Amino acid sequence: MSKLLLGLVVGGVLGLIDGATAWFSPEVRPILLSIVIASTGKGLITGIVAGWIARRTNSLSMAIVGGLLVGLALSYAAAAVSPGPDGTYYYWEIMLPGAALGAIVGFASQRFGRASHPVRP
């Protein structure tokens, strides 16, 4: 599987799992579907970018850091614009899993993805 496609698949699956874990917070259960959809979207976007970085470079650390930064930025944006039902913002609860998702997707894309064309030295 190509690095870009692998990033997309892993990002989507991890984003879906990330959103589904919101069920463990009873105060956000009424908006669980929107959380799952938004988390899956963030995971897909992070996966595309991390896969693109993995395809363009042959550096594991660049793919991990790139995925981490994209996941962190998208999670920050999601946390900043969406207060919970009680009016509080959940930065820690949203940004930490988003950053971890990005790092994992970057690692998986670089380590397990197949290069679509040989990388020049």
PyRosetta script that sets phi, psi and omega in degrees:
from pyrosetta import init, pose_from_sequence

init()
pose = pose_from_sequence("MSKLLLGLVVGGVLGLIDGATAWFSPEVRPILLSIVIASTGKGLITGIVAGWIARRTNSLSMAIVGGLLVGLALSYAAAAVSPGPDGTYYYWEIMLPGAALGAIVGFASQRFGRASHPVRP")
pose.set_psi(1, 139.3)
pose.set_omega(1, -178.7)
pose.set_phi(2, -68.6)
pose.set_psi(2, 159.7)
pose.set_omega(2, -177.8)
pose.set_phi(3, -63.2)
pose.set_psi(3, -39.1)
pose.set_omega(3, -179.9)
pose.set_phi(4, -66.9)
pose.set_psi(4, -45.2)
pose.set_omega(4, 179.5)
pose.set_phi(5, -67.3)
pose.set_psi(5, -39.6)
pose.set_omega(5, 177.6)
pose.set_phi(6, -63.3)
pose.set_psi(6, -41.9)
pose.set_omega(6, 176.5)
pose.set_phi(7, -60.7)
pose.set_psi(7, -40.6)
pose.set_omega(7, 179.2)
pose.set_phi(8, -63.8)
pose.set_psi(8, -45.9)
pose.set_omega(8, -177.9)
pose.set_phi(9, -67.8)
pose.set_psi(9, -48.6)
pose.set_omega(9, -178.9)
pose.set_phi(10, -64.8)
pose.set_psi(10, -41.2)
pose.set_omega(10, 177.6)
pose.set_phi(11, -62.3)
pose.set_psi(11, -41.9)
pose.set_omega(11, 178.4)
pose.set_phi(12, -65.2)
pose.set_psi(12, -44.1)
pose.set_omega(12, -179.1)
pose.set_phi(13, -66.4)
pose.set_psi(13, -46.1)
pose.set_omega(13, 179.8)
pose.set_phi(14, -67.5)
pose.set_psi(14, -34.2)
pose.set_omega(14, 175.9)
pose.set_phi(15, -64.5)
pose.set_psi(15, -39.6)
pose.set_omega(15, 177.3)
pose.set_phi(16, -63.8)
pose.set_psi(16, -44.3)
pose.set_omega(16, 178.3)
pose.set_phi(17, -64.6)
pose.set_psi(17, -42.1)
pose.set_omega(17, 179.2)
pose.set_phi(18, -59.7)
pose.set_psi(18, -45.6)
pose.set_omega(18, 179.2)
pose.set_phi(19, -66.9)
pose.set_psi(19, -36.4)
pose.set_omega(19, -178.8)
pose.set_phi(20, -68.4)
pose.set_psi(20, -24.5)
pose.set_omega(20, 179.2)
pose.set_phi(21, -71.5)
pose.set_psi(21, -10.1)
pose.set_omega(21, 175.7)
pose.set_phi(22, -65.2)
pose.set_psi(22, -16.9)
pose.set_omega(22, 178.0)
pose.set_phi(23, -59.7)
pose.set_psi(23, -27.0)
pose.set_omega(23, -178.9)
pose.set_phi(24, -74.2)
pose.set_psi(24, -7.9)
pose.set_omega(24, 174.4)
pose.set_phi(25, -104.7)
pose.set_psi(25, 102.5)
pose.set_omega(25, -174.3)
pose.set_phi(26, -59.4)
pose.set_psi(26, -29.0)
pose.set_omega(26, -176.9)
pose.set_phi(27, -71.1)
pose.set_psi(27, -17.3)
pose.set_omega(27, 179.3)
pose.set_phi(28, -108.3)
pose.set_psi(28, 5.8)
pose.set_omega(28, -180.0)
pose.set_phi(29, -59.4)
pose.set_psi(29, -33.3)
pose.set_omega(29, 178.9)
pose.set_phi(30, -63.4)
pose.set_psi(30, -23.4)
pose.set_omega(30, -179.3)
pose.set_phi(31, -112.9)
pose.set_psi(31, 27.7)
pose.set_omega(31, -174.9)
pose.set_phi(32, -61.1)
pose.set_psi(32, -41.1)
pose.set_omega(32, -178.0)
pose.set_phi(33, -62.5)
pose.set_psi(33, -43.7)
pose.set_omega(33, 179.1)
pose.set_phi(34, -66.7)
pose.set_psi(34, -33.2)
pose.set_omega(34, 176.9)
pose.set_phi(35, -66.3)
pose.set_psi(35, -44.0)
pose.set_omega(35, 179.7)
pose.set_phi(36, -63.4)
pose.set_psi(36, -43.6)
pose.set_omega(36, 179.6)
pose.set_phi(37, -64.1)
pose.set_psi(37, -45.7)
pose.set_omega(37, -180.0)
pose.set_phi(38, -65.2)
pose.set_psi(38, -41.3)
pose.set_omega(38, 179.4)
pose.set_phi(39, -66.5)
pose.set_psi(39, -37.9)
pose.set_omega(39, 176.8)
pose.set_phi(40, -65.8)
pose.set_psi(40, -40.9)
pose.set_omega(40, 176.5)
pose.set_phi(41, -62.9)
pose.set_psi(41, -43.4)
pose.set_omega(41, 176.3)
pose.set_phi(42, -61.7)
pose.set_psi(42, -39.9)
pose.set_omega(42, 178.8)
pose.set_phi(43, -65.9)
pose.set_psi(43, -39.5)
pose.set_omega(43, 178.7)
pose.set_phi(44, -65.5)
pose.set_psi(44, -44.6)
pose.set_omega(44, 179.5)
pose.set_phi(45, -65.2)
pose.set_psi(45, -44.1)
pose.set_omega(45, 177.8)
pose.set_phi(46, -61.5)
pose.set_psi(46, -40.4)
pose.set_omega(46, 178.9)
pose.set_phi(47, -64.1)
pose.set_psi(47, -40.7)
pose.set_omega(47, 178.6)
pose.set_phi(48, -63.6)
pose.set_psi(48, -46.9)
pose.set_omega(48, -178.4)
pose.set_phi(49, -67.0)
pose.set_psi(49, -44.3)
pose.set_omega(49, 179.6)
pose.set_phi(50, -64.4)
pose.set_psi(50, -39.2)
pose.set_omega(50, 176.6)
pose.set_phi(51, -65.7)
pose.set_psi(51, -37.6)
pose.set_omega(51, 177.2)
pose.set_phi(52, -65.3)
pose.set_psi(52, -43.7)
pose.set_omega(52, 177.7)
pose.set_phi(53, -62.7)
pose.set_psi(53, -42.5)
pose.set_omega(53, 179.5)
pose.set_phi(54, -63.7)
pose.set_psi(54, -35.4)
pose.set_omega(54, 179.4)
pose.set_phi(55, -72.9)
pose.set_psi(55, -36.2)
pose.set_omega(55, -177.3)
pose.set_phi(56, -77.7)
pose.set_psi(56, -31.9)
pose.set_omega(56, -179.7)
pose.set_phi(57, -116.4)
pose.set_psi(57, 164.4)
pose.set_omega(57, 175.4)
pose.set_phi(58, -114.8)
pose.set_psi(58, 31.0)
pose.set_omega(58, -175.8)
pose.set_phi(59, -110.5)
pose.set_psi(59, 121.7)
pose.set_omega(59, 178.6)
pose.set_phi(60, -64.8)
pose.set_psi(60, -41.6)
pose.set_omega(60, -178.5)
pose.set_phi(61, -66.6)
pose.set_psi(61, -36.5)
pose.set_omega(61, 177.7)
pose.set_phi(62, -65.1)
pose.set_psi(62, -39.9)
pose.set_omega(62, 179.9)
pose.set_phi(63, -66.8)
pose.set_psi(63, -41.7)
pose.set_omega(63, -179.7)
pose.set_phi(64, -66.8)
pose.set_psi(64, -49.0)
pose.set_omega(64, -179.0)
pose.set_phi(65, -65.4)
pose.set_psi(65, -40.3)
pose.set_omega(65, 177.9)
pose.set_phi(66, -62.1)
pose.set_psi(66, -46.5)
pose.set_omega(66, 177.4)
pose.set_phi(67, -63.2)
pose.set_psi(67, -40.7)
pose.set_omega(67, 179.1)
pose.set_phi(68, -61.9)
pose.set_psi(68, -45.1)
pose.set_omega(68, -178.7)
pose.set_phi(69, -67.2)
pose.set_psi(69, -39.6)
pose.set_omega(69, 178.2)
pose.set_phi(70, -66.9)
pose.set_psi(70, -44.9)
pose.set_omega(70, 177.5)
pose.set_phi(71, -60.9)
pose.set_psi(71, -40.0)
pose.set_omega(71, 179.2)
pose.set_phi(72, -66.4)
pose.set_psi(72, -44.1)
pose.set_omega(72, -179.1)
pose.set_phi(73, -65.1)
pose.set_psi(73, -44.9)
pose.set_omega(73, 179.1)
pose.set_phi(74, -66.1)
pose.set_psi(74, -37.1)
pose.set_omega(74, 178.6)
pose.set_phi(75, -68.7)
pose.set_psi(75, -37.5)
pose.set_omega(75, 176.5)
pose.set_phi(76, -62.9)
pose.set_psi(76, -43.7)
pose.set_omega(76, 179.2)
pose.set_phi(77, -62.2)
pose.set_psi(77, -40.9)
pose.set_omega(77, 179.3)
pose.set_phi(78, -66.6)
pose.set_psi(78, -39.7)
pose.set_omega(78, -179.0)
pose.set_phi(79, -71.3)
pose.set_psi(79, -32.9)
pose.set_omega(79, -176.4)
pose.set_phi(80, -73.0)
pose.set_psi(80, -29.9)
pose.set_omega(80, -175.6)
pose.set_phi(81, -101.2)
pose.set_psi(81, -3.4)
pose.set_omega(81, -174.7)
pose.set_phi(82, -130.7)
pose.set_psi(82, 90.2)
pose.set_omega(82, 173.8)
pose.set_phi(83, -70.9)
pose.set_psi(83, 153.5)
pose.set_omega(83, 177.9)
pose.set_phi(84, -70.4)
pose.set_psi(84, 177.0)
pose.set_omega(84, -179.1)
pose.set_phi(85, -59.9)
pose.set_psi(85, -25.7)
pose.set_omega(85, -179.8)
pose.set_phi(86, -91.9)
pose.set_psi(86, 4.4)
pose.set_omega(86, 176.3)
pose.set_phi(87, 90.4)
pose.set_psi(87, -2.3)
pose.set_omega(87, 178.8)
pose.set_phi(88, -91.5)
pose.set_psi(88, 155.8)
pose.set_omega(88, 178.3)
pose.set_phi(89, -100.2)
pose.set_psi(89, 138.8)
pose.set_omega(89, -175.2)
pose.set_phi(90, -108.7)
pose.set_psi(90, 65.1)
pose.set_omega(90, -178.2)
pose.set_phi(91, -63.2)
pose.set_psi(91, -52.0)
pose.set_omega(91, -176.0)
pose.set_phi(92, -61.3)
pose.set_psi(92, -43.9)
pose.set_omega(92, -176.3)
pose.set_phi(93, -69.9)
pose.set_psi(93, -22.7)
pose.set_omega(93, -178.9)
pose.set_phi(94, -99.1)
pose.set_psi(94, -41.7)
pose.set_omega(94, -173.7)
pose.set_phi(95, -75.7)
pose.set_psi(95, -36.2)
pose.set_omega(95, -178.9)
pose.set_phi(96, -64.2)
pose.set_psi(96, -50.1)
pose.set_omega(96, 176.3)
pose.set_phi(97, -65.1)
pose.set_psi(97, -32.6)
pose.set_omega(97, 178.7)
pose.set_phi(98, -65.4)
pose.set_psi(98, -40.2)
pose.set_omega(98, 177.8)
pose.set_phi(99, -68.0)
pose.set_psi(99, -41.5)
pose.set_omega(99, 178.7)
pose.set_phi(100, -64.5)
pose.set_psi(100, -41.0)
pose.set_omega(100, 177.5)
pose.set_phi(101, -59.1)
pose.set_psi(101, -45.6)
pose.set_omega(101, -179.7)
pose.set_phi(102, -62.4)
pose.set_psi(102, -42.1)
pose.set_omega(102, 179.5)
pose.set_phi(103, -65.4)
pose.set_psi(103, -42.1)
pose.set_omega(103, -179.9)
pose.set_phi(104, -66.2)
pose.set_psi(104, -41.8)
pose.set_omega(104, 179.7)
pose.set_phi(105, -66.0)
pose.set_psi(105, -41.2)
pose.set_omega(105, 177.1)
pose.set_phi(106, -61.6)
pose.set_psi(106, -43.1)
pose.set_omega(106, 178.2)
pose.set_phi(107, -63.2)
pose.set_psi(107, -49.3)
pose.set_omega(107, -177.3)
pose.set_phi(108, -63.5)
pose.set_psi(108, -39.6)
pose.set_omega(108, -179.5)
pose.set_phi(109, -63.7)
pose.set_psi(109, -44.3)
pose.set_omega(109, -177.6)
pose.set_phi(110, -75.1)
pose.set_psi(110, -40.7)
pose.set_omega(110, -173.2)
pose.set_phi(111, -78.4)
pose.set_psi(111, -40.1)
pose.set_omega(111, -172.2)
pose.set_phi(112, -110.1)
pose.set_psi(112, -11.0)
pose.set_omega(112, 179.3)
pose.set_phi(113, -77.5)
pose.set_psi(113, 150.7)
pose.set_omega(113, 178.4)
pose.set_phi(114, -94.8)
pose.set_psi(114, 133.4)
pose.set_omega(114, 178.3)
pose.set_phi(115, -68.2)
pose.set_psi(115, 132.8)
pose.set_omega(115, -179.2)
pose.set_phi(116, -75.1)
pose.set_psi(116, -23.3)
pose.set_omega(116, 175.3)
pose.set_phi(117, -148.8)
pose.set_psi(117, 154.1)
pose.set_omega(117, -178.4)
pose.set_phi(118, -62.8)
pose.set_psi(118, 139.5)
pose.set_omega(118, 179.7)
pose.set_phi(119, -84.6)
pose.set_psi(119, 131.5)
pose.set_omega(119, 179.2)
pose.set_phi(120, -78.6)
pose.set_psi(120, 141.3)
pose.set_omega(120, 179.4)
pose.set_phi(121, -70.9)
pose.dump_pdb("model.pdb")
